[in-house]
Amino acid sequence: MRQFLKTAICLAALAGTALYPGVAPASDLELTITAPAGAGGGWDSAARSLQEAMMATGQAKSVQVVNVPGAGGTVGLAQFVGSAKGAADQLLVAGITLVGASISNNSPVDLTQVTPLARLTGDPLVVVVPKDSPIKTIDDLLATIKKDVATTIWVGGSAGGADHILAALITKSAGADPSKINYVAYSGGGEALAAMLGGQATAGVSGYGEWEGQIKSGDLRALAISYPEPIAGIEAKPLKAQGLDIELVNWRGIFAAPGVEGEDLEALKAAVDNTVKSQQWQDIVKARGWTDYYAPSDEFKGFIASETDRVRTILTSIGLAQ
């Protein structure tokens, strides 16, 4: 297997393909990427985008995507850890929400048990209110929370995920007890959007891209984004630029199975790194409205450790971890 992977990467780096002139023809590398969520979500999109780019750049002959939804990604993670150990043809897409879900669900598995290959993208979360809301600014939202945290209804994705974490951080900044946050978790962005449009929530949090259409149509009012710097094409300002010491990046990354090492690991690192540095990948990132948040394996490994500690601290403050 090691020689097979090494040869595959070398071949991919040497020749051209008919689909993309000047790019190496498809190597003999055959991969399966597990997206620990249903079709159509952020992890599924990341997995299928990586699938497209790896094949277009000749870094793989074939890439299959397998969806394993459940419990904020922990079902798919547990299956991956249990069945893929040492398998150099198995990959997993995951992100910050899986870090939170592992902690809040007291899962026996977490992302420290798989092998980081690269951090891929980092999307801003957006804080919104319905168009008819009397809340016009982030300061108005803070005042509303401070007045009565229990009647300030938030909607977003899974409990313990990035949306929930951001709502808790904003609640804390308002001087309220984040453990008393009234957060309604939805498994899909469409359900949370319906609650927002139906006036059933005070505020909502989601990836900017998921609600961009409603923001631009005026059905939702964007108060702030969670990214540390302004983003071209997004009118909403970062929380930091509005006086709140809060930044949260909804990052996604790619992992190899536990126990993959040596030449197998180096070959996978090369295949992923060559892919995410390609024009094909950059075009996909731009088309999907993502932000390039690339970090190589060693840097990503340290990031996973620090991010796990940070998320645990936040979830402990809102009563979702001990």
C-alpha positions as CSV (number, residue, x, y, z in Angstrom):
1,M,0.0,0.0,0.0
2,R,2.8,2.5,0.9
3,Q,4.5,2.0,-2.5
4,F,1.2,2.2,-4.2
5,L,0.3,5.5,-2.7
6,K,3.8,6.9,-3.2
7,T,3.7,5.9,-6.9
8,A,0.2,7.3,-7.3
9,I,1.2,10.7,-6.0
10,C,4.4,10.8,-8.2
11,L,2.4,9.9,-11.3
12,A,-0.2,12.6,-10.5
13,A,2.6,15.1,-10.3
14,L,4.2,14.3,-13.7
15,A,1.6,14.4,-16.5
16,G,-1.4,16.2,-18.1
17,T,-5.2,15.6,-18.2
18,A,-7.7,16.1,-21.0
19,L,-10.1,17.8,-18.8
20,Y,-7.6,20.3,-17.4
21,P,-4.8,21.0,-19.9
22,G,-1.4,21.0,-18.1
23,V,-2.7,19.1,-15.1
24,A,-1.6,15.6,-14.3
25,P,-3.8,12.7,-15.4
26,A,-5.7,10.9,-12.7
27,S,-3.4,8.8,-10.5
28,D,-4.3,5.3,-9.3
29,L,-5.2,6.7,-5.8
30,E,-8.8,5.7,-4.9
31,L,-10.3,7.4,-1.8
32,T,-13.5,7.5,0.3
33,I,-14.4,10.6,2.2
34,T,-16.8,10.3,5.1
35,A,-19.0,13.4,5.6
36,P,-20.5,12.9,9.1
37,A,-23.8,14.6,8.2
38,G,-26.6,14.4,5.7
39,A,-26.4,15.5,2.1
40,G,-26.5,19.2,1.3
41,G,-24.9,20.4,4.5
42,G,-21.6,22.2,5.0
43,W,-19.5,19.0,5.6
44,D,-21.1,17.3,2.6
45,S,-20.4,20.3,0.4
46,A,-16.8,20.4,1.6
47,A,-16.4,16.6,0.9
48,R,-17.9,16.8,-2.6
49,S,-15.9,19.9,-3.4
50,L,-12.7,18.2,-2.4
51,Q,-13.8,15.1,-4.4
52,E,-14.2,17.3,-7.5
53,A,-10.9,19.1,-7.0
54,M,-8.8,16.1,-6.3
55,M,-10.0,14.4,-9.4
56,A,-9.7,17.5,-11.5
57,T,-6.1,18.1,-10.4
58,G,-5.1,14.4,-10.9
59,Q,-4.4,13.8,-7.2
60,A,-6.8,10.8,-7.2
61,K,-8.3,8.4,-9.7
62,S,-11.6,8.2,-7.9
63,V,-13.1,9.7,-4.8
64,Q,-16.3,8.5,-3.2
65,V,-18.3,10.5,-0.6
66,V,-20.2,8.6,2.1
67,N,-22.7,10.4,4.3
68,V,-23.1,9.2,7.9
69,P,-25.4,11.7,9.7
70,G,-26.3,11.8,13.4
71,A,-25.6,13.5,16.8
72,G,-23.7,16.5,15.4
73,G,-21.3,14.3,13.5
74,T,-20.3,12.0,16.4
75,V,-22.0,9.0,14.8
76,G,-19.9,9.3,11.7
77,L,-16.8,10.0,13.6
78,A,-17.3,6.9,15.8
79,Q,-17.8,4.8,12.8
80,F,-14.7,6.2,11.1
81,V,-12.5,5.7,14.2
82,G,-13.8,2.2,14.6
83,S,-13.7,0.9,11.1
84,A,-11.0,2.9,9.3
85,K,-8.0,2.4,11.6
86,G,-4.8,2.2,9.6
87,A,-6.6,2.5,6.2
88,A,-4.7,4.9,4.0
89,D,-7.6,5.2,1.5
90,Q,-10.1,6.7,4.1
91,L,-10.6,10.4,4.8
92,L,-13.0,12.4,7.0
93,V,-14.3,15.9,6.7
94,A,-15.2,17.7,10.0
95,G,-15.1,21.0,11.7
96,I,-15.8,23.1,14.8
97,T,-19.3,21.8,15.2
98,L,-18.0,18.2,15.6
99,V,-15.6,19.5,18.3
100,G,-18.5,20.9,20.2
101,A,-20.8,17.9,19.6
102,S,-18.1,15.5,20.9
103,I,-17.8,17.5,24.1
104,S,-21.5,18.2,24.7
105,N,-22.6,14.6,23.9
106,N,-19.8,13.1,26.1
107,S,-18.8,11.1,23.1
108,P,-16.1,8.5,23.6
109,V,-14.4,9.7,20.4
110,D,-13.2,13.2,19.3
111,L,-11.0,14.7,16.6
112,T,-7.8,14.2,18.6
113,Q,-8.2,10.5,17.7
114,V,-8.0,10.9,14.0
115,T,-5.1,12.2,11.9
116,P,-5.2,15.9,10.8
117,L,-4.2,16.4,7.1
118,A,-5.2,20.1,6.5
119,R,-7.5,22.8,7.6
120,L,-9.5,23.8,4.5
121,T,-12.0,26.6,4.8
122,G,-13.2,29.1,7.4
123,D,-16.6,30.7,7.0
124,P,-18.1,33.6,8.9
125,L,-21.1,33.1,11.0
126,V,-23.7,35.8,10.7
127,V,-26.0,37.1,13.5
128,V,-29.5,38.1,12.1
129,V,-32.9,39.3,13.2
130,P,-36.2,39.3,11.3
131,K,-36.8,42.2,9.0
132,D,-39.6,43.7,11.2
133,S,-37.6,43.3,14.5
134,P,-37.1,46.5,16.5
135,I,-33.5,45.4,17.0
136,K,-31.5,47.4,14.5
137,T,-27.9,47.0,15.7
138,I,-25.8,44.6,17.7
139,D,-26.0,47.0,20.6
140,D,-29.8,46.7,20.5
141,L,-29.4,43.0,20.7
142,L,-27.1,43.2,23.7
143,A,-29.6,45.5,25.5
144,T,-32.4,43.0,24.8
145,I,-30.4,40.1,26.2
146,K,-29.4,42.1,29.2
147,K,-33.0,43.0,29.9
148,D,-34.2,39.4,29.8
149,V,-31.9,36.6,28.7
150,A,-34.7,34.0,29.1
151,T,-37.1,35.6,26.6
152,T,-34.4,36.3,24.0
153,I,-34.9,33.3,21.7
154,W,-32.0,32.2,19.6
155,V,-32.2,29.7,16.7
156,G,-29.4,27.9,15.0
157,G,-27.8,24.6,14.3
158,S,-27.1,21.7,16.6
159,A,-26.6,22.1,20.3
160,G,-23.0,22.7,21.2
161,G,-22.1,23.6,17.6
162,A,-20.6,26.8,16.2
163,D,-24.0,28.6,16.1
164,H,-24.7,27.8,19.7
165,I,-21.2,28.8,20.8
166,L,-21.5,32.2,19.1
167,A,-24.9,32.9,20.7
168,A,-23.4,32.0,24.1
169,L,-20.4,34.3,23.6
170,I,-22.7,37.2,22.6
171,T,-24.9,36.5,25.6
172,K,-21.9,36.6,27.9
173,S,-20.7,39.9,26.4
174,A,-24.2,41.4,27.2
175,G,-23.4,40.7,30.9
176,A,-26.0,37.9,31.1
177,D,-25.5,34.3,32.3
178,P,-24.7,32.2,29.2
179,S,-26.0,29.1,30.9
180,K,-29.5,30.6,30.8
181,I,-29.5,31.2,27.1
182,N,-32.8,30.3,25.3
183,Y,-31.3,28.5,22.3
184,V,-33.5,26.3,20.0
185,A,-31.3,23.9,18.0
186,Y,-32.4,22.8,14.5
187,S,-30.8,19.9,12.5
188,G,-31.0,21.9,9.3
189,G,-30.5,25.5,8.2
190,G,-33.9,25.5,6.5
191,E,-35.8,24.8,9.7
192,A,-33.9,27.6,11.5
193,L,-34.6,29.9,8.6
194,A,-38.3,29.1,8.7
195,A,-38.3,30.0,12.4
196,M,-36.6,33.3,11.7
197,L,-38.9,34.2,8.8
198,G,-41.9,33.2,10.8
199,G,-41.1,35.5,13.6
200,Q,-40.6,32.7,16.1
201,A,-37.1,33.9,17.2
202,T,-35.4,37.0,18.5
203,A,-32.1,36.3,16.7
204,G,-30.5,33.6,14.7
205,V,-27.0,32.4,13.8
206,S,-25.9,30.5,10.7
207,G,-23.2,30.4,8.2
208,Y,-23.4,33.6,6.1
209,G,-23.7,31.7,2.9
210,E,-26.8,29.7,4.1
211,W,-28.8,32.9,4.7
212,E,-27.2,35.2,2.2
213,G,-30.2,35.2,-0.2
214,Q,-32.6,36.3,2.6
215,I,-30.2,38.9,3.8
216,K,-29.9,40.4,0.4
217,S,-33.6,40.3,-0.2
218,G,-34.2,42.2,3.1
219,D,-36.1,39.4,4.8
220,L,-33.4,39.1,7.4
221,R,-31.3,41.9,8.9
222,A,-27.6,41.1,9.4
223,L,-26.2,42.6,12.5
224,A,-22.7,41.3,12.5
225,I,-20.4,38.5,11.3
226,S,-18.1,36.5,13.5
227,Y,-15.0,36.6,11.3
228,P,-12.2,38.7,12.7
229,E,-11.8,41.0,9.6
230,P,-14.3,42.5,7.2
231,I,-15.1,40.3,4.1
232,A,-15.6,41.8,0.7
233,G,-19.2,41.6,-0.5
234,I,-20.6,41.4,3.1
235,E,-22.0,44.6,4.5
236,A,-22.3,43.4,8.1
237,K,-19.3,44.3,10.2
238,P,-17.3,41.9,12.4
239,L,-18.2,41.8,16.0
240,K,-14.7,42.9,16.8
241,A,-15.2,46.1,14.8
242,Q,-18.3,46.8,16.8
243,G,-16.6,46.6,20.2
244,L,-17.1,43.0,21.1
245,D,-14.0,40.9,21.7
246,I,-15.4,37.9,19.9
247,E,-14.2,36.0,16.8
248,L,-15.3,32.6,15.7
249,V,-14.5,30.9,12.5
250,N,-16.7,28.0,11.3
251,W,-13.7,26.0,10.0
252,R,-13.6,22.7,8.2
253,G,-10.8,20.3,7.7
254,I,-9.8,17.0,6.3
255,F,-8.5,14.0,8.4
256,A,-6.9,10.6,7.7
257,A,-7.8,7.6,9.8
258,P,-6.2,6.7,13.1
259,G,-2.9,4.9,12.8
260,V,-2.0,6.1,9.3
261,E,1.7,7.0,9.3
262,G,5.0,7.0,7.4
263,E,4.9,7.0,3.6
264,D,1.1,6.5,3.6
265,L,0.6,9.6,5.6
266,E,3.1,11.7,3.6
267,A,1.4,10.6,0.4
268,L,-2.1,11.7,1.7
269,K,-0.7,15.0,2.9
270,A,0.9,15.7,-0.5
271,A,-2.4,14.8,-2.3
272,V,-4.4,17.1,-0.2
273,D,-1.9,19.9,-0.1
274,N,-1.5,19.8,-3.9
275,T,-5.3,19.9,-4.3
276,V,-6.0,22.9,-2.0
277,K,-3.2,24.9,-3.5
278,S,-4.6,24.4,-7.0
279,Q,-6.5,26.9,-9.1
280,Q,-9.4,24.4,-9.3
281,W,-9.8,24.4,-5.5
282,Q,-9.5,28.2,-5.3
283,D,-12.2,28.5,-8.0
284,I,-14.5,26.2,-6.0
285,V,-13.9,28.1,-2.7
286,K,-14.7,31.4,-4.5
287,A,-17.8,30.0,-6.1
288,R,-19.2,28.7,-2.9
289,G,-18.5,31.9,-1.0
290,W,-16.0,30.3,1.4
291,T,-12.9,31.8,2.9
292,D,-9.6,30.0,2.3
293,Y,-8.4,29.0,5.8
294,Y,-5.7,26.6,4.8
295,A,-3.2,25.2,7.4
296,P,-0.9,22.2,6.8
297,S,-1.0,19.1,8.9
298,D,1.4,20.0,11.7
299,E,-0.1,23.4,12.2
300,F,-3.6,21.9,12.0
301,K,-2.8,19.4,14.7
302,G,-1.9,22.1,17.2
303,F,-5.0,24.1,16.2
304,I,-7.2,21.1,16.9
305,A,-5.8,20.8,20.4
306,S,-6.2,24.5,21.2
307,E,-9.6,24.7,19.6
308,T,-10.8,21.7,21.7
309,D,-9.7,23.4,24.9
310,R,-11.4,26.7,23.9
311,V,-14.7,25.1,22.9
312,R,-14.8,23.0,26.1
313,T,-14.4,26.2,28.2
314,I,-17.2,27.9,26.3
315,L,-19.5,24.9,26.6
316,T,-18.8,24.5,30.3
317,S,-19.9,28.2,30.7
318,I,-23.3,27.4,29.2
319,G,-23.8,24.1,31.0
320,L,-23.2,21.8,28.1
321,A,-19.9,20.4,29.4
322,Q,-18.3,19.7,32.8
